[in-house]
Amino acid sequence: MTYEQLCLLFAQSVTLKILRARSAPMMLSFFHTVFKEKNQTIITNAELVTRLSDYLTHTGYRATDDEIDAVSLLEDDDTKAKKYIDQWSNQGFLRKYPNDEGIDIHELSSDTEKVLHWVTTLQKREFIGTESRFKDIFSKLKELVDQSNKDPEQRIQELERKKFEIEQEIQAITITGKVQVFDDTQIKERVYDVNRMARELLGDFKEVESNFEQITQDIYRKQSERDVAKGTLLAYTLDAFEALRQKDQGKSFYSFWQFLMDETKQSEMRELIDKLYTLLEDRDIEYKNDRFLRKLKQSLHASGKKVIDANKKLSDKLSRVLNERNMTERRKTMELINDIRVLAFQTLGNHPSAEDFIEIETDPEMDLPDRWELADEKAASPAFQLPEGVGGEEYSLEDMQALFNHFHIDRAQLEERIQVQLQNKKQISLKELVEIYGSEKGLTELITYFAIASQSSSHIILETSDPVKLGNRIINLPMVLFTNSKN
């Protein structure tokens, strides 16, 4: 890392700007209290301003004129809190965006997450575990080597070795009746590591989401350039999106999201977390009443869903950009037509004089590819014989009804089916709905389910294939998950 690179980093890095801010101790302590201690990922603007006002009053913090404007120094804490929140949002310390109801909400930016994590590592810890982390490193090294080896014989030898170790352990337990378990120190060490990795994972989601937002900004920047064709803009967007998906970060995220959406894995995760807290209480192990892991699945789902929503938002914005360019081109075309019409009306009645014409010595040759040749005779339509009972000039009422009376899809009934199934579940897939209720109206009914999912922020459409049986046919469709945000 060179001197020039560090100078540029110190000038542009939001993370370093947070650390160099005069109000950094107050700001970071407030963020930790509101977001980390409460295990909250998002909070409304009004609630955040109220909490900051109370925090300023409680701590007795006094702002300086280089933090907010000098006029605000003499104002009450409510006004100062609002200006602080607006300032932090504008500087990238907080993210601010409207939810589905149009209410402004805030969450920590990825840079603020990095700072909070780094500051936490500076604090002296009462307990530092090395045994579990060393074993974790050793296990990952072994897994990396074993799972990268393409030699079938070596893989079989490794599996046989594991099989022998498992059989030896089973035999020892059978003979002695004793099971080797972790002691309290080993449990405490591993609980700490699990909490740390889970919190870091939530921060990583913001990095992925910011990458989607960067692509969206690049699209608008590209759109603002003059003479950019729609094809060029579309190709640029698809290439950027595909590049993000093919990066290690994108591949890892989508694999994780597919894992998280597995109902079996969700149930297993909830069961494991419940057993962990039961174990901590039974062994009387102090964990400072940290209930973060109990909310881990909800937090991961909420953070991951924002990445999926950012993806959908990117597609919607691209569609609007292309439609806007269509409208712009249509508007330009209409303006040209109107200009021609105005010129035509101006020349109406002003017939050109003979001086405006030139005389051609030979007859002009007309070359119009789509014109009718006057000498060509219209070819007769070839005769054909319809099968018996087909065709004719008489049409029955049933024929007209089959042509014009299309069946109606009751969308309200489909939405009611979804709500009924979500009363006791957190999610249900389109495949499961079809297995329960069937599909009376065929493919049109499935398309209506897709419309319901795409128009609600509570439902998810994944690119993962999820075949649905429709009559005697199997149709490959993207996975559709209807979720219940209240459960």
C-alpha positions in Angstrom: 0.0 0.0 0.0 1.7 3.2 -1.2 1.6 6.7 0.3 -0.6 8.0 -2.6 -3.1 5.1 -2.1 -3.3 5.9 1.7 -3.8 9.6 1.0 -6.7 8.8 -1.4 -8.1 6.3 1.1 -8.1 8.8 4.0 -9.7 11.4 1.8 -12.5 9.2 0.4 -13.1 6.4 2.9 -16.4 6.8 4.8 -15.1 4.4 7.5 -12.2 6.7 8.3 -14.4 9.7 8.3 -16.5 8.1 11.0 -13.5 7.6 13.2 -12.2 11.1 12.6 -15.5 12.8 13.4 -15.5 14.9 16.6 -18.9 13.3 17.6 -17.6 9.7 17.0 -17.8 8.6 20.6 -21.3 9.8 21.1 -22.4 8.6 17.7 -21.0 5.1 18.0 -22.2 4.6 21.5 -25.7 5.7 20.4 -25.6 3.3 17.4 -24.5 0.4 19.6 -27.2 1.1 22.2 -30.0 1.4 19.6 -29.1 -1.2 17.0 -26.7 -3.7 18.7 -28.0 -4.0 22.2 -31.6 -4.1 21.0 -30.7 -6.4 18.1 -32.5 -4.1 15.7 -31.5 -3.8 12.1 -34.0 -1.1 11.0 -35.8 1.7 12.8 -38.1 4.5 11.7 -36.8 8.1 11.4 -39.2 9.4 14.0 -38.2 6.8 16.6 -34.5 7.3 15.9 -34.8 11.0 16.4 -36.7 10.6 19.6 -34.1 8.1 21.0 -31.2 10.3 20.1 -32.9 13.3 21.7 -33.3 11.3 24.9 -29.7 10.0 24.6 -28.3 13.6 24.3 -30.3 14.6 27.4 -29.2 11.5 29.4 -25.5 11.9 28.6 -25.4 15.7 28.7 -23.6 15.8 25.4 -22.8 19.3 24.1 -22.2 19.8 20.4 -19.5 22.0 19.0 -19.8 24.4 16.1 -17.8 22.1 13.8 -20.3 19.3 14.2 -23.5 21.2 13.4 -24.2 24.8 12.4 -23.6 27.4 15.0 -27.2 28.5 15.1 -28.3 25.0 16.2 -26.0 25.0 19.3 -28.6 26.9 21.3 -31.6 24.9 20.1 -33.2 22.1 22.1 -32.2 18.4 22.0 -35.1 17.5 19.7 -33.9 19.9 17.0 -30.3 18.9 17.4 -31.2 15.2 17.2 -33.0 15.7 13.9 -30.1 17.6 12.4 -27.6 15.0 13.6 -29.7 12.2 12.0 -30.0 14.1 8.7 -26.2 14.9 8.7 -25.2 11.3 9.4 -27.6 10.1 6.7 -26.1 12.5 4.1 -22.6 11.6 5.1 -23.2 7.8 4.6 -23.0 6.9 8.3 -26.7 5.8 8.2 -28.8 4.5 5.4 -32.2 6.2 4.9 -34.9 5.0 2.6 -38.8 4.8 2.6 -40.5 1.5 3.3 -43.6 0.1 1.6 -45.8 2.6 3.5 -43.7 5.6 2.5 -42.2 6.0 6.1 -38.5 6.9 6.3 -36.5 4.2 8.0 -32.8 3.9 8.9 -30.2 1.2 9.2 -26.5 1.2 9.8 -24.4 1.5 6.7 -21.7 -1.1 5.9 -19.0 1.4 6.9 -20.5 2.0 10.3 -20.8 -1.8 10.8 -17.1 -2.1 10.1 -16.3 0.7 12.6 -18.4 -0.8 15.4 -16.9 -4.3 14.8 -13.4 -2.8 14.9 -14.0 -0.8 18.0 -15.4 -3.9 19.7 -12.1 -5.8 19.0 -10.2 -2.9 20.8 -11.9 -3.6 24.1 -10.2 -5.9 26.5 -12.1 -9.2 26.8 -12.4 -11.2 30.0 -12.2 -14.4 28.1 -10.2 -15.2 25.0 -10.6 -18.7 23.5 -8.0 -20.1 21.3 -8.7 -23.8 21.4 -12.0 -23.7 19.4 -10.7 -21.3 16.8 -7.6 -23.4 16.3 -9.8 -26.5 15.8 -12.0 -24.5 13.5 -8.9 -23.5 11.4 -7.7 -27.1 11.4 -11.1 -28.4 10.4 -11.5 -25.9 7.5 -8.0 -26.7 6.2 -8.8 -30.4 6.3 -12.2 -29.8 4.6 -10.6 -27.6 2.0 -8.0 -30.3 1.0 -10.4 -33.3 1.2 -13.2 -31.6 -0.8 -10.8 -30.4 -3.5 -9.3 -33.8 -4.1 -10.7 -35.4 -7.3 -9.0 -38.8 -6.7 -11.8 -41.4 -6.0 -9.4 -43.8 -4.2 -8.2 -41.1 -1.8 -11.7 -40.0 -1.1 -12.8 -43.5 -0.4 -9.8 -44.0 1.9 -10.7 -40.8 3.8 -14.4 -41.9 4.2 -13.3 -45.4 5.4 -11.0 -43.7 8.0 -14.0 -41.6 9.3 -16.2 -44.7 9.3 -13.6 -46.5 11.4 -13.4 -43.6 13.9 -17.2 -43.5 14.2 -17.4 -47.2 14.8 -14.7 -47.0 17.4 -16.5 -44.2 19.2 -19.8 -46.1 19.1 -18.0 -49.2 20.5 -16.4 -47.2 23.3 -19.8 -45.6 24.3 -21.4 -49.1 24.3 -18.8 -50.6 26.6 -18.3 -47.7 29.0 -21.7 -46.1 28.9 -20.0 -42.6 28.9 -20.1 -39.9 26.3 -17.3 -37.3 26.0 -18.7 -33.8 26.1 -17.5 -30.2 26.1 -16.7 -28.6 29.5 -18.1 -25.2 30.4 -15.0 -23.4 29.1 -15.2 -25.1 25.7 -19.0 -24.3 25.5 -18.5 -20.6 26.4 -15.7 -20.3 23.9 -17.8 -21.7 21.0 -20.8 -19.7 21.9 -18.7 -16.6 21.7 -17.4 -17.6 18.3 -20.9 -18.4 16.9 -22.2 -15.0 18.1 -19.2 -13.2 16.6 -19.5 -14.9 13.2 -23.3 -14.4 13.1 -22.9 -10.6 13.7 -20.2 -10.4 11.1 -22.5 -12.2 8.6 -25.2 -9.6 9.0 -22.7 -6.9 8.2 -21.6 -8.7 5.1 -25.2 -8.4 3.7 -24.8 -4.7 3.5 -21.8 -5.1 1.3 -23.7 -7.1 -1.2 -26.7 -4.7 -1.1 -24.4 -1.7 -1.6 -23.0 -3.5 -4.7 -26.5 -3.7 -6.2 -27.1 0.0 -5.4 -23.8 0.9 -7.1 -25.0 -0.8 -10.3 -28.3 1.1 -10.1 -26.4 4.4 -9.8 -24.2 3.4 -12.7 -27.3 2.7 -14.8 -28.7 6.2 -14.1 -25.3 7.7 -14.9 -25.2 5.8 -18.1 -28.8 6.9 -18.9 -27.8 10.6 -18.5 -25.2 10.3 -21.2 -26.4 11.6 -24.6 -26.9 9.3 -27.6 -26.9 6.1 -25.5 -28.9 3.4 -27.3 -31.4 1.3 -25.4 -29.5 -1.8 -26.4 -26.3 -0.4 -25.1 -27.9 0.5 -21.8 -29.6 -2.9 -21.5 -26.4 -4.8 -22.4 -24.4 -2.8 -19.8 -26.9 -3.5 -17.1 -27.2 -7.3 -17.8 -23.4 -7.6 -18.0 -22.9 -5.7 -14.7 -25.6 -7.8 -13.0 -24.2 -11.1 -14.3 -20.6 -10.0 -13.3 -21.9 -9.4 -9.7 -23.6 -12.8 -9.6 -20.5 -14.6 -10.9 -18.2 -13.0 -8.3 -17.3 -15.1 -5.3 -19.4 -12.7 -3.1 -22.5 -13.1 -5.4 -22.2 -16.9 -5.7 -21.8 -17.3 -1.9 -24.8 -15.1 -1.2 -27.2 -16.9 -3.5 -26.1 -20.3 -2.2 -26.7 -19.1 1.3 -30.1 -17.6 0.5 -31.2 -20.9 -1.1 -30.0 -22.7 2.1 -31.9 -20.2 4.3 -35.1 -20.6 2.4 -35.1 -24.4 2.9 -37.9 -25.1 5.4 -36.1 -28.2 6.7 -32.9 -26.2 7.4 -35.0 -23.5 9.1 -36.6 -26.0 11.5 -33.3 -27.6 12.2 -31.7 -24.2 12.9 -34.5 -23.2 15.3 -34.2 -26.6 17.1 -30.4 -26.2 17.5 -30.6 -22.7 18.9 -33.3 -23.8 21.4 -31.2 -26.7 22.5 -28.2 -24.4 22.9 -29.9 -21.9 25.3 -31.4 -24.9 27.2 -27.9 -26.2 27.6 -26.5 -22.8 28.8 -29.2 -22.6 31.4 -28.9 -26.2 32.6 -25.1 -25.9 32.9 -25.6 -22.4 34.5 -23.2 -20.8 32.0 -23.2 -17.0 32.0 -24.1 -15.5 28.6 -25.2 -12.1 29.7 -28.7 -12.8 28.6 -27.6 -12.3 25.0 -30.7 -13.5 23.0 -29.1 -12.5 19.6 -29.0 -16.1 18.3 -32.8 -16.5 18.9 -33.4 -13.7 16.5 -30.7 -14.8 14.1 -32.9 -16.4 11.5 -35.3 -13.4 11.4 -32.3 -11.0 11.2 -30.7 -13.0 8.4 -34.0 -13.3 6.5 -34.6 -9.5 6.8 -31.1 -8.6 5.8 -31.0 -11.2 2.9 -34.4 -10.1 1.7 -33.2 -6.6 1.3 -30.6 -7.8 -1.1 -33.2 -9.7 -3.0 -35.5 -6.6 -3.0 -32.5 -4.5 -4.2 -32.2 -7.0 -7.1 -35.9 -6.6 -7.9 -35.7 -2.9 -7.5 -32.8 -2.9 -10.0 -35.0 -4.7 -12.5 -37.9 -2.3 -12.0 -35.7 0.7 -12.4 -34.2 -0.7 -15.5 -37.7 -1.3 -16.9 -38.6 2.3 -16.1 -35.4 3.7 -17.7 -36.1 1.8 -20.9 -39.8 2.9 -21.0 -38.7 6.5 -20.3 -36.3 6.3 -23.3 -39.1 4.9 -25.4 -41.3 7.8 -24.4 -38.5 10.3 -25.2 -38.0 8.8 -28.6 -41.7 8.8 -29.3 -41.9 12.4 -28.2 -39.1 13.4 -30.6 -40.9 11.5 -33.4 -44.1 13.4 -32.7 -42.3 16.7 -32.7 -40.8 16.0 -36.1 -44.2 15.0 -37.5 -45.7 18.2 -36.2 -42.9 20.2 -37.8 -43.5 18.5 -41.1 -47.3 19.2 -40.7 -46.6 22.9 -40.0 -44.4 23.2 -43.1 -47.1 21.4 -45.2 -49.8 23.9 -44.0 -47.5 26.8 -44.7 -47.1 25.7 -48.3 -50.8 25.0 -48.7 -52.1 27.4 -51.5 -48.6 28.5 -52.4 -48.1 26.4 -55.5 -44.5 26.2 -56.7 -43.7 28.0 -59.9 -42.0 26.4 -63.0 -38.7 27.7 -61.7 -38.9 25.2 -58.9 -38.8 22.2 -61.2 -36.2 20.6 -63.4 -36.8 18.7 -66.6 -35.5 15.1 -66.9 -34.7 14.0 -70.5 -35.6 10.3 -69.9 -38.4 8.6 -68.1 -37.7 8.1 -64.4 -37.1 4.6 -63.1 -39.1 3.7 -60.0 -37.6 1.2 -57.7 -40.1 0.4 -54.9 -39.5 -3.0 -53.4 -43.0 -3.3 -51.9 -45.0 -2.0 -54.8 -47.5 -4.0 -56.8 -46.4 -4.7 -60.4 -49.4 -3.7 -62.5 -48.8 -6.5 -65.0 -48.8 -9.3 -62.4 -52.0 -11.2 -62.1 -53.1 -12.2 -58.6 -52.4 -15.8 -58.0 -55.3 -18.0 -57.1 -55.4 -19.4 -53.7 -54.5 -23.1 -53.6 -57.5 -25.4 -53.1 -57.5 -27.6 -50.0 -59.9 -30.1 -48.5 -60.8 -29.9 -44.8 -61.4 -33.2 -42.9 -64.9 -34.3 -42.5 -66.8 -32.5 -39.8 -64.3 -29.6 -39.7 -64.8 -26.1 -41.2 -67.9 -24.9 -42.9 -69.7 -21.6 -42.9 -72.3 -22.3 -40.2 -71.2 -21.6 -36.6 -73.0 -22.8 -33.5 -73.5 -20.9 -30.2 -71.1 -23.2 -28.5 -68.4 -22.3 -31.0 -68.9 -18.6 -30.2 -68.8 -19.1 -26.5 -65.6 -21.2 -26.7 -64.0 -18.3 -28.7 -65.2 -15.3 -26.6 -66.2 -16.5 -23.2 -62.9 -16.9 -21.4 -62.9 -18.2 -17.8 -62.3 -15.9 -14.9 -59.5 -16.2 -12.4 -60.7 -15.2 -8.9 -57.6 -13.5 -7.5 -59.2 -12.9 -4.2 -59.8 -16.6 -3.8 -56.1 -17.4 -4.5 -55.0 -14.7 -2.0 -57.3 -16.2 0.6 -55.8 -19.7 0.0 -52.3 -18.2 0.7 -53.4 -16.5 3.9 -55.1 -19.7 5.2 -52.0 -21.7 4.7 -49.8 -19.0 6.3 -51.8 -18.9 9.5 -49.7 -21.6 11.1 -46.6 -21.4 8.8 -43.9 -18.9 8.2 -43.8 -19.7 4.5 -45.3 -21.9 1.8 -44.2 -22.5 -1.8 -46.3 -22.3 -5.0 -45.6 -26.0 -5.5 -47.1 -26.8 -2.1 -50.2 -24.7 -2.8 -50.8 -26.5 -6.1 -50.4 -29.9 -4.3 -53.0 -28.8 -1.7 -55.6 -27.0 -3.9 -54.7 -28.2 -7.4 -54.8 -25.9 -10.4 -58.3 -25.7 -11.8 -57.6 -23.1 -14.4 -54.2 -24.4 -15.5 -51.3 -22.2 -16.4 -53.3 -19.0 -16.2 -53.9 -19.7 -12.5 -50.1 -20.2 -11.9 -49.4 -16.9 -13.6 -51.9 -15.2 -11.2 -50.0 -16.6 -8.3 -46.8 -15.1 -9.8 -48.5 -11.8 -10.1 -49.5 -11.9 -6.4 -46.0 -12.7 -5.4 -44.4 -10.0 -7.6 -46.7 -7.2 -6.3 -46.0 -7.9 -2.6 -42.8 -7.2 -0.7 -43.7 -10.1 1.7 -43.3 -12.7 -1.0 -40.2 -13.9 -2.8 -39.5 -15.2 -6.4 -36.1 -17.1 -6.7 -34.4 -18.2 -9.8 -34.0 -21.7 -8.4 -36.1 -24.2 -10.4 -39.1 -25.7 -8.6 -41.0 -28.1 -10.9 -44.8 -28.0 -10.5 -47.1 -30.8 -11.6 -49.9 -29.6 -13.8 -52.2 -32.4 -14.7 -50.0 -35.0 -16.4 -47.3 -32.5 -17.2 -44.3 -31.3 -15.2 -43.6 -27.5 -15.6 -40.3 -26.0 -14.6 -41.0 -22.8 -12.8 -38.9 -20.4 -10.7 -39.4 -21.1 -7.0 -42.1 -18.8 -5.5 -42.2 -18.5 -1.7 -45.2 -16.8 0.0 -44.0 -15.6 3.5 -45.8 -14.4 6.6 -43.9 -11.5 8.0 -46.1 -11.5 11.1 -45.0 -14.9 12.3 
